[in-house]
């Protein structure tokens, strides 16, 4: 007995467009991995074996020891952790409050105020370096960790993202909480913030990775070890300590990127789910 089975679209194999997308994704992934793999390889081999790619070459961690003893990377780590933590806390607190006000309150000039927030998205932070430096100098904060973080506390992207998330939530939940006797702040922290957790996590990941890797503004505003973050410390080390020794350069680079890379590998599924849920909202 012969049975005719109709092939549905997409079941007869991968479409050409899908093949190109997959090939492009693999190509971009390989291009992204090549410098990282080289940095890891060179950081755990002696100088002679760093460019030979001999799989039998002995491994060594002396490069990391030399880098750690050659520059105050412990202090750089502490400065960076304090910096990204302070920026993230400030952005979340200010962003949640501002987004709640724009999403649920009606006041004179609210649309104009929100438009001014959106204008900030169109201004590159590097344009404001001179004004920001003048402001920090007038506040006597030059060469301090707060001076690095203060220009980023009011994040237009965070306010916009959270406002859209709050506006997508059913107003009935807000009204039900109000009937139960919750005040405005109570409704915010007990209703809106828990429901916006995926968005908050996604935004937190973006904020931490952005400011962990930020370089230009910290380079301008810091002058000493006491306030330099990892990125500036790495540039200073590469320019004065390691010379042209690629093994030391690679070891220092791995030290800087390792925390974010390890965190991504461990929490990759949570990262992706947070971004997807934030996008759906």
N, C-alpha and C positions, 0 to 999 in steps of 0.2 A: 504494500500500500504506500502510495506516495503522498507526502504531506507538503503542501506549499506554505512556506514560512516567509512572511513579508519582513524584510529588514527595515527596521526603524532608522531614521536619520541619526547618524552618529554611532551606530552599532557596527558598521562594516569596517571600522578602523578609525584611526586618528585622521582628522581633517588636516589639510595642508596648513591652514592657519594655526591650528593647535600644535602641529609639529614645529612650525617656526617659533611660536611662543616658548615651547619647551627648550628648543635649541638655544634661543636667545637667553633664557633664564640660566641654562647651564654655562653659556659663554660668560655672562656677567658674573656668575658665581666663581668660575675659574679665575677670571681676571681679578676679582676681589681677593681670592685666596692666595694668589701667587706671591704678592709682597709679604703677606702675613706668614706664609710657610717659610719663605726665605729668612724673615726676621727670626722666627723660632729656631730654624736650622742653624743660622749663624750664631745665635746667642748661646747655644749649647755645644759649640765646637771651637777648637783652636783656630787661630787666624789662617793657618795653612789649609785647613780642611773646610773653611767657611764657604769657599767658592768652588771646591772640587766636587761636592755632592757625592762623596764616597760613603756608601751606606755602612761600610766597615770601620769608618773613622770613630775613634773613641769619643764618648760624650764627656762634657765637663761643665761644671757650674761655677767655675772660677770667674767667668765673665760677670755673673750677677754679683758675686762677692766684691769684685773690683769696682763695679758701678756703685754698689751700696756704700762702700767705704770711700769712694771718690767724690761723693756729693751727698748733701743731707736729704736724701729721698724720703726718709722717715718723716721729717718735718714737712716736706712737700705733700706727702700723703695726708697728714693731719690737716694742713691748710685746705687741701682740696675737699676733704670730707666735710669739714666745717663749712666751707663755701657752698657746696651743692646742697647740703642739708638746710642751711639758713635760707638760701634762695627758694628751695622747694617749699619749705614751711610758709615763708612769706607769700609766695605766689598762690598757694592753695588757700590760705586764709583770706587774702585780699580778693582773689579770684572768685571764691565761693560767695563772699558777701556782695561783691559788685554784680556778679551774674544773677544772684537772687533778686537784687534791687531792679536790675534791668528786665528781668523776666516777669516779675509779679507786681511790681509797684508802678503806679502811674503818677508822675510828678512833672512839674513844669520844666521843659528843656530836656526831658529824658531822651528823646530821639536825637537831639543835637549832641548830648553827652555821649551817647552810644556811637554816633557817627565819628566823633573825635577819637574814641577808642579804636574804631576801625581804621582811621587814618594812620594810627601808629603801625599797623600791619604793613603799610606801604613805605615806611621809612626804614632804611637799613640802619642798624645800630652803629655801624662804623662812621656814619655821617655825624653822629652826635658826640664823637670822642672828645673833641675840643671843648664843647660846652660841659660835658660831664666831668672832664678833668678840672675845669674852672670851678664847677660847683663843689667837687670834692675838696679842692684846695681851700675854698672859702670855709668849708666845714672842718678843715684841718684833719681830713681823713686819708690823705694821700699815703700810700704804702701801708694800707691796712686791709684786712679781709672784708670788713663792711663796705669799703670803697669799691671793691670788685663787684659785690652783689647788689648794692642798692639800685643801680640803674636798671636791673632786670626784675625787681620785685613786682612792679605793675606790668603784668604780661597781657597784652591785648589779645594774643592768641588764646590764652587760658580763659580770659573773661568771655570771649566770644564762644569758645567751645562749651563752656559750662552753661552759658545763657541758653544756647540752643538745646542743651540737654534738659535744663529745667523747664523750658517752654514746652518740650515734648511730653512732659509728665501730665497725667490727668489732673485737672484742677479740682476734681471731686475729692482726691486724696487730701489736698490742702484744706478744703472745706470741712471734711470729716474730722481732721485733726483740730481744726478751729472749734468745732462743736464740742469736742472732747475737752476743751479748755486750754489747748496749747497756744502759746503766744507765737509771735512771728519768728523769733529765734528758735523756739522749741520746734516749730514746724520745719524750719530749715534743717536743723541738726538731726531730727528724728524721722523726717520724711524724705526730704530732697537729697541730703548727703548720702544716706544708705543706698538709695536708688541710683545715684550717680557714681557709685563705686567703680564700675568698669571705666568710665570716662576719667575719673580721678587717677586711676592706676595708669591708664594709657598716657595721660598728660604728664604724670610724674616720671614715667620712663623717658619721655621726650626731654623733659626739663633736665633730669640728671645727666643724660648722655650729652646734651648740648653744652651744659656748663662744665662738665668734666673735661670736655675737649676744647673749651673756649681758650683762645690764645691772645688775640690782638689787644683787647682791653686790659686783661691782666698784665700783659707786657708793658703797657703804657703807664699804668697806675701803680705798679709795684717796683721797689728798688732794692729790697733786701730779702734774705732767706726767710725772715719771720712771716712774710705774707705771700710769697710766691706759691702758686699752685703747681701741679705736676707738669703741665704743658710748658710753662715758662722755665721751670727748673730743668726740664729735658732740653730745651733750646740752649740754655746757658751751659749745661754740661756738654752737649754736643759741640758747642763752639769753642770751649776752653779746655776741657779735660780729656776728651777721648781722641782728639786729633782726627786721623783718618782710619782708625781701627774700627772696621765694620762690625766686628764681633761685640765690641763694647757699645757701639751705637745701637745695634740690634737688641742687646740685653737691656739697655735703658728703655728702648721703645716698648719691649715686651712688658717691662715692669709697669709702664704707664697704662697700656691698653688691657693688661691681664684682668684687672677687677671687673671691668665692664664685659669683657668677653666671657669670663667664667660665669658671671651672673646671667648673661643671656643664654648660655648653654644649659645652665641648671633650670632656669625658669622660662625656657623658650615657649612651652605650651601656654603658660599663664600670660606671657607677653602677647602672643598672637590672639588668644581669646579676649584679652582686654581691648585690643585694638579693634577686633571684629565687633564686639558689643558696643564699643563707643561709636563705631561707624554706623551700625544699625540704628542706634538712637538718633 
